[in-house]
Amino acid sequence: MNAYRPRFAIAGTGSGVGKTTLTIGIMRALGCRGVKVQGFKCGPDYIDPTYHTAVTGRASRNLDTWMVPHETMQEIFIRGSDGADVSVIEGVMGLYDGKNPLSNEGSTAHIAELLDCPIILVVNVQSMARSAAAVVMGFQKLDEGARIAGVIVNKCGSEGHYRIVKSAIEQECGIPVVGWLGRNEELDIPERHLGLIPAIERGELNPLFELAAQQVEAKVDLDRILSFANDAPALALPIERLVASQRESGPTIAVARDASFNFYYLENLEMLEHCGAKVIYFSPLAGETVPSDADGVYFGGGFPEEFAAKLADNVRLKEDLHTLAAGGMPIYAECGGYMYLCRSIKDRFGQTYPMAGIIPAIVEMQPKLAALGYREVRAIQDSLLLPEDSRMRGHEFHYSTLMVDNSGTYPYAYETTGLRGVKKEGYCSGNILAGYTHVHFASNPDAASRWVGICHEYRKSRFAESKL
């Protein structure tokens, strides 16, 4: 069975050339025309999808060809774009940057190839004229299989500057320049500060979105770009499906979800549901505790350090977690959730706040990035997600370091492999599993089924005890 999905990718010559500004501007401008837009982000990034979701009103999804199999990535795209008029895929770093500097693996080019997707290349042409054509030609020649359908030039000094680089690129490269943006500090995306998500949720960035849309409508040929998208061929649905028909009702898994905990792959939550779990949400920041009907708890990544005072004040949640953990409730946490389950967090200003205290470790924020990159995890011992020696894939991204009371006896969860080698990571003890690695359940679908099964067993034991 084939699926018709109009689509295009917005790629850059590198990070910082304006991909996100143009992506949100194009999304909002199309939305103002009545076009239903679905956003996607190449790679494991959680921040850019929040922009997409805010602008389009549809939950953006990640596309990745290293964490998950190629067929799974294609299925995520086809399912996620259902009901949309056009899909806009924002690239990661430069067009050819991915897992391996010697291949396209994990890059925007790789994803565009697998989705047979036209590419709009964004080029920063500040202080350039004819040289802009050399840049574009280099991207064309590196992999002639990449379908660069058009170019948008950014940081033009004037309309005259735009016309100069446009004529050079079109003459030498044989592809159209379909728009431009000037140098406008008001269009700069805020620094990827840890308070960014709350700003988006409060609507503080709406003026930026509107300005980007106005500039795009005035200076970008949206009709030409839509014609590229509409010419993209239909896609075949993979034979092996990630998500099959939903199973019978099973346990309830409570997911912490608010400005402090909001980094979740939708596929992780959907896979839990399709394994039979009922997923419900609660907000630690709002003073809520684990719902009484929960049979398991999931704390995702986010910004607990930005809201440490409020989290510390929610004493009831911390007390309830201790009781539930002691009673055997399965509790899983990633990155920010891992930090919250520890004894305390010292923020960037040196203030220390008591956290849940489930895990014997303390967390300190650092001024510089502490970890970044893809990870393959191997379970050191049986856990909620994995039997011993089983593997999953994910990524790390955090500014904190974690110090344990006694590393010699600390029950590490994983052995992780990344660009800088192998290390022990995470915490696994009985019914508790936590780690800095954001794992993608689709990299090992048995993980979701295993966790739901363990939550189901806990539910049965809880009901058995209530009848005594």
Secondary structure as UniProt FT lines:
FT   STRAND          2..3
FT   STRAND          7..12
FT   TURN            15..16
FT   HELIX           19..32
FT   TURN            33..34
FT   STRAND          37..42
FT   HELIX           47..56
FT   STRAND          61..63
FT   HELIX           70..80
FT   TURN            81..83
FT   STRAND          86..90
FT   TURN            95..96
FT   TURN            101..102
FT   TURN            105..106
FT   HELIX           108..114
FT   TURN            115..116
FT   STRAND          119..124
FT   TURN            126..127
FT   HELIX           131..142
FT   TURN            144..145
FT   STRAND          148..156
FT   HELIX           159..173
FT   STRAND          177..182
FT   HELIX           185..187
FT   TURN            194..195
FT   HELIX           196..201
FT   TURN            202..205
FT   HELIX           206..219
FT   HELIX           222..230
FT   STRAND          235..236
FT   STRAND          252..256
FT   STRAND          261..263
FT   HELIX           266..274
FT   TURN            275..276
FT   STRAND          278..282
FT   TURN            284..287
FT   TURN            292..293
FT   STRAND          296..299
FT   STRAND          301..302
FT   HELIX           304..307
FT   HELIX           308..313
FT   HELIX           315..326
FT   TURN            327..328
FT   STRAND          331..334
FT   HELIX           336..341
FT   STRAND          342..346
FT   TURN            348..349
FT   STRAND          352..354
FT   STRAND          359..365
FT   STRAND          371..379
FT   TURN            388..389
FT   STRAND          391..398
FT   STRAND          400..404
FT   TURN            407..409
FT   STRAND          414..418
FT   TURN            419..420
FT   STRAND          421..425
FT   STRAND          427..429
FT   TURN            430..431
FT   STRAND          432..435
FT   STRAND          438..439
FT   HELIX           441..443
FT   HELIX           446..466
//
